[in-house]
Amino acid sequence: MSESKKSFNPDTWVRPNIRTLSPYHAARDDYHEGILLDANENSFGPAIPTEQPLHRYPNTRLDDLRQKWARYRGITLEQVFVGVGSDEAIDLLMRVFCEPGRDEILTTPPTYGMYKVAARINNVGVSEATLTPKFELDARAVLSRVTQRTKLIILCSPNNPTANILSMNEIERILIDFNRLVVVDEAYIDFSDTGSLCHLLDRYPNLVILQTLSKAFGLAAIRMGAALAHPSVISWMMKVKAPYNVNQLTADVAMQAFDHVDRMEEHVRSIISERNRLQKALADHPDVDTIFPSDTNFILVRFKRAQQWYEYLASRGVIVRYRGDQIHCENTLRITVGTPAENDRLLEELAKHDAF
Ligand SMILES: Cc1ncc(COP(=O)(O)O)c(C=O)c1O
């Protein structure tokens, strides 16, 4: 570990008002069993026919779920925060570490749009160091944009919308040279042959990894995401989060996810096989310029006439995402890999070269 990392203490970067915060304390934090008359719940039960105890507030710490997530990724419970999608973790990190009206985050466009939206909502500035035209991370360019006000660098790997994994060497250079938090969003990591950076958490206390059950696990509806980080970073996030942020139905389903990893892996294999099929089919398309390599469940494709194809496909009931307005993504569509039947329909419509 470098000198700077040995002396790194995430507590020193927490906003002063958060450092002195007394978090909300529920009686249920101390007692879980007995005659529960502490939380103004409805003791007569839910007003719908159900066997589930939906009249009770959920557990605030969700240790069982955090333990399962930790075991799956080879880390400890204290390194796991679970929340309402990874979007909640992005928002919380800004609220814990960035002083509104003064601090800023640094992102690497083209990338996931929520980082900027969350920053704007929190009145936090956004500084940008673009990826290269080949969508590669340039650590030197990123570090040259850092100022005293930069509190979080947010990287996305594999990246959305470009679909590529970022170089681990470049990420490590940033982790070593930037002495505040480096967030790596791994929403799509299970589609990639390159594994998660979780093994680096013990080496770099300034690393925060975001993961989600919305993609490879196919559970976008339940809204469940995680931040994996140094126990001190996690404990600050736990202090600031809403007491009952994750609902019980979500927590129950999320627990099951880690009992069915084989099913997730089977879906991932099918998606990758369909992704390969789509890439091959599109390679012969006269209006396709470039099919970018993908480590995700989507592909970014450069067309000669992306906007027209986008509108035509939508008019035929096939909805893809136009990304041509993003830097280095001129004339591109981002296409999520569908089921074999959905992909057949897409290819059928794309075969109509004289459609417009
Ligand atoms: C890179 C990236 N991170 C996070 C998310 C959102 O994840 P969640 O559903 O857990 O909020 C998305 C969704 O598209 C994404 O592309």
The ligand as an SDF file (V2000), in Angstrom:
LIG
                    3D

 16 16  0  0  0  0  0  0  0  0999 V2000
  -24.1350    2.1350  -15.2680 C   0  0  0  0  0  0  0  0  0  0  0  0
  -25.4260    2.0240  -14.5310 C   0  0  0  0  0  0  0  0  0  0  0  0
  -25.4240    2.1420  -13.1990 N   0  0  0  0  0  0  0  0  0  0  0  0
  -26.5690    2.0510  -12.4970 C   0  0  0  0  0  0  0  0  0  0  0  0
  -27.7710    1.8320  -13.1280 C   0  0  0  0  0  0  0  0  0  0  0  0
  -29.0270    1.8020  -12.3170 C   0  0  0  0  0  0  0  0  0  0  0  0
  -29.0180    0.7370  -11.4750 O   0  0  0  0  0  0  0  0  0  0  0  0
  -30.2110    0.5220  -10.4650 P   0  0  0  0  0  0  0  0  0  0  0  0
  -31.3420   -0.0920  -11.2170 O   0  0  0  0  0  0  0  0  0  0  0  0
  -29.6150   -0.4040   -9.4480 O   0  0  0  0  0  0  0  0  0  0  0  0
  -30.5520    1.8540   -9.8580 O   0  0  0  0  0  0  0  0  0  0  0  0
  -27.8220    1.7100  -14.5060 C   0  0  0  0  0  0  0  0  0  0  0  0
  -29.1100    1.5070  -15.1920 C   0  0  0  0  0  0  0  0  0  0  0  0
  -29.2710    1.5090  -16.3650 O   0  0  0  0  0  0  0  0  0  0  0  0
  -26.6200    1.8040  -15.2230 C   0  0  0  0  0  0  0  0  0  0  0  0
  -26.5930    1.7150  -16.5650 O   0  0  0  0  0  0  0  0  0  0  0  0
  1  2  1  0
  2  3  1  0
  2 15  2  0
  3  4  2  0
  4  5  1  0
  5  6  1  0
  5 12  2  0
  6  7  1  0
  7  8  1  0
  8  9  2  0
  8 10  1  0
  8 11  1  0
 12 13  1  0
 12 15  1  0
 13 14  2  0
 15 16  1  0
M  END
$$$$
